[in-house]
Amino acid sequence: LGEGGGSDAATHAEKIAPLEVDASARQRVEDLLAGADAQGYAFWIGAADEALVDAAAFTSPFVQIAIVDSDAERIDRLRRRLDAAGLYGKVTAHHAEPVAFKPPRYVAHLVVVGRELTATMDAALIRNVYEAVRPYGGVLQLLADANQQEVAALVKSLDLEQAQVQLTEQGVLVRREGALPGSADWTHQYGDV
């Protein structure tokens, strides 16, 4: 920073260690993304399937994907892998109980609930995470195996606003169709008078 031209400044090369992504996990994530509008923001609730979460982080087309899990050690491992791969920031990991996690309303193009959590979730958790799903096609994907029918029946019994429920190869897909109830067509200031 001064005269002399010499520099004692040390240069540090950032060491990037790409995530090792299993091919089958990557294909499952691509299948999940095919059912949603893969842009904007996403949440992944329940990170027990670390291979699938890593694949989601690696292939994420989202502006940001926030991963939430109750296991502090799992979140710490995930943060370290994301940081080493140069992905932390675009993909974030949060330690929280899923039922206590309150995502912003109507912001997510995709919310994924992991299999382990789907198997034990209740109506309150479904309502909580569905609140984050944006209108006009936002998707809640509840990953499930043998219990797909029970999960779908539980979701249908909740009568969630604008929810279209369907079974997929991955589990139960809940799409928020159309505008929010009570909303108006508004194109500009004073445009709805």
Buried (B, 14 or more C-beta within 10 A) or exposed (E): EEEEEEEEEEEEEEEEEEBEBEEEBBEBBEEBBEBBBBEBBBBBBBBBBBBBBBBBBBBBEBEBBBBBBBBEEBBEBBBEBBBBBBBBEEBBBBBBEBBEBEBEEBBBBBBBBBBBBBBEBEEEBBEBBBBBBBBBBBBBBBBBEEBBEEBBEBBEEBEBBBBEBEEBEBBBBBBBEEEEEEEEEEEEEEEEE
